[in-house]
């Protein structure tokens, strides 16, 4: 069967690999239908996998599919059912797994598509504990935007930043997959949303998503505008994933007791922090990585209730290597989803 593999740094190619055998006890055989593109794919292409891995490596971290067959003892899943596959190989035994916080697993064996073989292939076998049913009303393209996109935002906003109705949030890069999701999730609970974008075309699209104020960061300093928009108070929450380019301004944009939550740093990994402002303003900074299985379930429920992902485009998996360059150049608004031929 076909798989899209990373052969060496920056080199993707389709390869023929052996199809999996019938699923064993507790396992599920899934036919992959859609794979979406993420910045973590770019980090993987650049060789930024912070653990041992062997190449060639099948890529694809975030995907949806249909159950092909189930092994003995699998309950609640049946052939033909739409599902997503949780990409983290959690242990199921540690203190965090016991609390259903799988993204803090102390014995994680890797993330599919990054450290170990991923989902850009026709068939894969996974334990039923990592296979999550997709509710009615959610398409396979939408479901391919859950584990890395919707559920990451769900974890950031609600587990970590504890965003509440009526609060004001600054969402960076509102045209990105997670940025556009954060705008929609925050608006859905009645927050005021300020967002940054890199072009006027993206500004219009962000306003159409419901953002109350959009700042083109190439034309003005966002932190000054945020101060003016909030009567010099600052925002309750900053949704960070840009890093050094925005970090100092993000901290300056917070009100007293404000919360910053970050899940990434696409502009680099070192940034200086004004510690005086951190303690004097009693700021709280949350690091957030990935999502739990429950975050995925909650995200699917939100999609079923009408909070849908922003899809930039759907492509054929053959176009993945070209489309990933659009992501690298930020020439994208929302998610690019690759469907299997
Ligand atoms: Zn664990």
Boltz pocket constraint, residues with backbone or C-beta under 6 A from the ligand:
constraints:
  - pocket:
      binder: B
      contacts: [[A, 90], [A, 91], [A, 92], [A, 93], [A, 94], [A, 95], [A, 96], [A, 97], [A, 102], [A, 104], [A, 105], [A, 106], [A, 107], [A, 108]]
      max_distance: 6.0
